[in-house]
């Protein structure tokens, strides 16, 4: 039997903490996934416009086989500096890859584009992201906010407000799988002209407002819920302003190659929850972390972890949008379709 964990958050995975930090005036923020010790990790990048840090290092052929944290941030390229703040925070606590010059924290990360959401981005010579990274690390714990929080504060999902979402699965055998996502997609999370989430059939225990079954014979039409009209080439610059970035984690012991395979499989969760996805205008990136508390049950165990991670990630996307509140020109799901936030 499988079921959501007690918190229904990625922090149901033993050894994982999450912290959010925001700059409300700038309508941006940062989220950190912080394992209690260095752990194996992998990554899969599928969007056409990614912004990432240290993803090449996660290739199975590269030497460093453990990482210290993962950072998701708003701010486009400016947001990559959030990982600098986290690296400084970790180094001050003696964490990192051992070198003759002292520990060097390994902090991969990915960013999303939220520069055009109406917030005050006149930050001059010092964008806020290094500071946000340190604040997010200070805030890391088992409980954290969803919706308009962290890297999801200024995010949009198609024509709705995006945000931070999370979900988990635990099995009777003790396997734990969790997902965290910052949804800022070009594509839609709901079916055309409908309140029904694309991934509605995966919802657990009313975590996204209760399942809303789809109509039959939906039109094969992407445009009504996407960020901009697909036949508007003059708006192409605005279209290239997206990206869904995520972390999945498990307590099952994986090496870098296994973690990379789980990240690849987890991308299917985005495909179940967002349409279209992995577009030329998104930088969709999924990391996978393994805290290594339980042994892997061979290839069959790896298959199961990857499949459950994909389902978790699809549910996390729904929870992100369900929890998000209207911000500026981006309407929240509940303000459009109704429902009460738990």
N, C-alpha and C positions, 0 to 999 in steps of 0.2 A: 504494500500500500504506500502511496505517496500523498503528501499533503503540504500545504504551506507551513513554514516554520512558525514559532510562537510570535515573532515580530512581523513576519512576512516582509522582511528586508534582507539585503545581502549580508547584514551583520548576524544573521542566523548561522552563518558559516563560522565555525570556531576560529578565532584568531584575527577576524576582520573588524576594523572600525572604519567609520566614515565621518568626515567633517565637512560642513558647508561654511562659506563666508560670502557676503554680498556687499556691493557698493550700490545702495538704493538710488542715489542720484544719477549714477552712470547706467543703471539698469543692467548690471552685469554681476558675475560672481564666479566662484571657483569651488570645486568639490574635490576632496582627496579621499582615496581608498588606501587605508593604512593597515597593513598586516602587522601583527605584534612582533614578527621577526621576518628576515628576508625570506623570500619564497620564489619558487619557480613561476615563470610566466611565459605567455605567448601572445601573439597579436595577429589580427587579420584586418587588412585595409582594403575596402572595396569602393569607396566613393571616388568620384572623378576630381575632387578638389580638396584633398586632405591637408591638414596642418598638424604635424606630429613631432614628437621629440623622442629620440632613442628607440624608435621602433626597429631599426636595422639591428640593434644589439640583441633583440629578442629572437633573431633567426637561430634555428638549431645549430647552425654551423659556426656561430660566434662563441667566444670563450666565456664571457660572463654568463652564468647560468641562474642567477638569482637577482631579484629586484627588491627595493625597499619601500616603494609606494608607487601609486599611479595617480596622476592629476588630470582631471577634466576641467576645462575652463572656457568661459566666454572670452571675448576680446579679439578674436581672430589671431593674427600673428603676435599681437601684443600680449595675448594671454599665455603664450608659451613661457613667459617670465614667472608665472605662478609656480612652475616646477623649480625655479631657482630658489624661491622662498622656502619651499618644502625641503630642498636639498640642504639649505643652510640650517633649517630646523633640525633635520636628522643628524647632520654632522655635529651640531652642538651637543647631541646626546650620544655621540660615539658610534652611530650607525652608518654602515656603508661598506663598500668593497675595500678590503684591506690593501693599502699601498704603503711604500716606505715613507710617504709624506702624510700618512694618516688616512682615515676612512673617507672614501668618496661615495656618497649615496648615489644609487642608481634609481632614477626617477623618470620613467617614461611618462608621456602625456599626450593629450590631443586637445584640440580647440574647436570651438564652433564660432560662427559669425553672428554677432549681435550688435554690430556697430551702428546699424541704421534703425534702431528700435525707439528712438526718441529720447534716450537718456543723454546726460551731459558727458560727452567724451572729450571735453577740453581739458585734458589732464596735463598738458604741457610736456615737460621733459621726463616726467616720472609717472607712467601709467600705474594703476593701483595693484597690478596682479602679483608682484612679488610679495607685497604686504598681505594680499588676500590669501595667497598660498600659506603663509605662516599662520594667519588667523584660522584657516580651515584645519591645519594640523593641530593647533591648540584646541579646537572644538571637537576633534575626532572622538567618537564613542559609538555605542551600539544604537542609540536612538538619534534620528535626524529627520528633518522636515522634507516633505515631498512637494511637488508643484513649483511655486515661485521661490526657489531656494537654490543656493550655490550656483553651479554652472547653468542651471535652468532658469535663473531669474528673468533674463531677457530673451528667452528662446520662444520661437513660434513653431507650430506644427501644421503645415498647410496654412489654412486661413483661421486656425484656432491658436490659442495660447499654448505653447509647449511648456516643458519644465523637467524637473528631476522626478524619476520614478524608480521604484525598486520592488522586488518580489523574491520569494524563496520557495524551495521545495526541500523536504526531508523525507527520507525513506525509512521503513521499519528496520532496515539493516544498519542505519546510522549514517548513510551518505547525506551530505548537505550540499545544496547547490543554490546560489543566489545570483541576482543580477541587479545592476545599477545602470541607469541610462539618463543622459541629458538629451531630450528630444527637441531638435531644431530642424525639422525636415522640410524639404520642398514638397514632398508628397503628403497625402492626407492620411489620417488615422481613422477616419470614419467613412462609411460608404456614401456615395453621391446622394445628396438630398435626404440623408438619414442620420439619426443619432446613433446608429449601430456601429460599434468599433469593428474594424476588419478582423480583429482577433477575438471577437466576442465569445466564441465557443471555448476559449481557454480560461475565461474568468473563473475565479475561485471565491466563494463565500461573499459575494457582493463587493469585492475589492475595487471595482470600477463602477459602482452605482447599481449593480445588478445587471444580468445579461439582457440585452435587447436584441432579439432575433431579427435577422434581416428580412426584407421583403423578397419575394421571388421575382425573377426576371429583372434584376437591376440593370440599368443601362450600362453598356461597356463604355464608360465615359470618365476620364480622369479629371477633366477640367474643373467641375464645380467646386471641389474642395481643395485643390492644389493652391500653392501660394500665389501664383499669378496665372493668367490665361496662357495656355500652351501655344497659342497662335499669336503671341505678342512679342516678336523679336526685338522690338524697341526696348523691352523691359528685361533683356537678357542679363544686364548687370545686376539688377535686383534679384534675379533668379539665382545667381551664383552667391547666395548669402545664407547658406544652410549648414547642414551636417548633424547627424545623430552619432553620438559617441557613447561608448558603454564599456562596462567591466562586468564579466561574469567570474564567479569564484566558487571553489569547491574545497572541502576538507579532504578529498581523495588525493593521494599522492600521484602527481603527474610530473614528467620531465618537460623540457622545453618543447620537444616535438609533440608530445601528447597535448600540452596546453595550447599549442598552435592549432592542432586539429579541433579541439573543443571550441576555440575562438571562431574557426571557420564554420563549424556546425551552428554555433550560436547566431551567426549572421542570418540564418534562416528565420530566427525569431523576428528580426527587423522586417524581413520579407513578408511574414504573416501579419504584421501589425501596421505597416506603412505601404502606401501604394501611390505612385511608383517609389522605388527605393534604389539606392546605389546609383543615382543619376549622375550626369556630368556636373551637376550643380551642388552636390553633397560631398562631404569628406568622410563618409561613414566608416568608423573604426571601432573594433571590438577587441578588448584585452581579456585574457583569461589568467587568473591567479590560482595557485594551488598551495594551500597551507599544510598539506601533507600529513594530516592526522590519521588517515586511514589508508590501508593498502588498496591499490588498484587491482580489480579482478580481471586482468588481462584485456584483450581487445573487446570482448563483450562488455566489460565494465566501462571502457572508454566510450563505446558507442552509446551506452545508456546515459553517461554523464553529459555527453554532447547533445543528445536529444532533449534531455531535461533542461539543459542550459538554454536551448533555443526557446522552449516553452516559457521558461522564466523570463527571458528577455522580452518576449511578446507581451506578457502580462505587465512587465514593468513599464513598457511604452504606454499601455492603456492607463495605468495608475498615474503616470506623469501628467497626462493630459486631463484626466478626471480631476486631479488635485489642483491643477493650475487655476489661478484667478485672473480675471481680465486685467490687462496692463496696457495702457495707452490704446493703440489701434488694434490690439490683439484680443479678441473676445475669449473669455474662458468657456470651456465646454459646458459647464453648468449654467452659465448665463444665457447660452444659446438653446440648450436642450433640456434644461431643468435638472433637478437633483440636489441633494443636500450633502455637503462634505462631512465625512465622519470626524 
